[in-house]
Amino acid sequence: MIDFQNDQDEKCRIIFSAMEEHHGTKIRRIRRKPVDSTLPDTWEPSDQRCKRVLLQPSSAEYQNVLAQFHVTMLGKYSKIIKIERIQNERWYKQYTAHRDDFKRRYSQINERLLFHGCPSTSADQIIRECFNRSFAGVNGVKYGCGVYFHAQASYSHQYAQLNSTGEKTIFLVRVLIGQTCNGDKNMKVPPSGYDTTTDGQHIFVVYHDAGAYADHLITYQ
């Protein structure tokens, strides 16, 4: 049992054994929201379909993202402004469904963490709608007309444009590579039997809306 005051400064009581909230003569049943096992354990519970969670610099999650960013960005930035976890339930579930399809088709999932640089205005759209086909060709078409991701943050850095406060944004993204082949500028989709195209080294081009999920957003100067 716990007593508290609500936003109207009224006395309330929650009785956990009965799962009830008492407010004067009114009694309200409390129902627990079921835990969705398809979502990552690290996600914070939320009623919002899309949420940006600010990570604490002392957390292991923050340090892990920073380490991957820093390895090729040494000398290219002065400070990290913030690192956010992106919790978009709709797009994450579509991504995991696509990943499950890869599991059925291939004996081994080829999934990687890659980077994607963009203006802050595009970052807001990606957080809401993820990497849909409207982003195809935005960062070039040399290896196919899809959405581009790179293994090195320093490469994506050139596409991260300064905003009005002098900050840039780069995503750390979960990307399903699947079967990949070398791409060229004439490819609107990958050849039959392939899921993505590549430069053969560090660049990967995704053509499916659910083929990538924006995991974290790094804002830096």
Secondary structure by P-SEA (a helix, b strand, c coil): cccccccccbbbbbbccccbbbcccbbbbbbbcccccccccccccccccbbbbbbbcccaaaaaaaaaaacccccccccccbbbbbbbaaaaaaaaaaaaaaaaaccccccccbbbbbcaaaaaaaaaccccccccccccccccccbbbbcccccccccccccccbbbbbbbccccccccccccccccccccccccccccccbbbbcccccccccbbbbcc
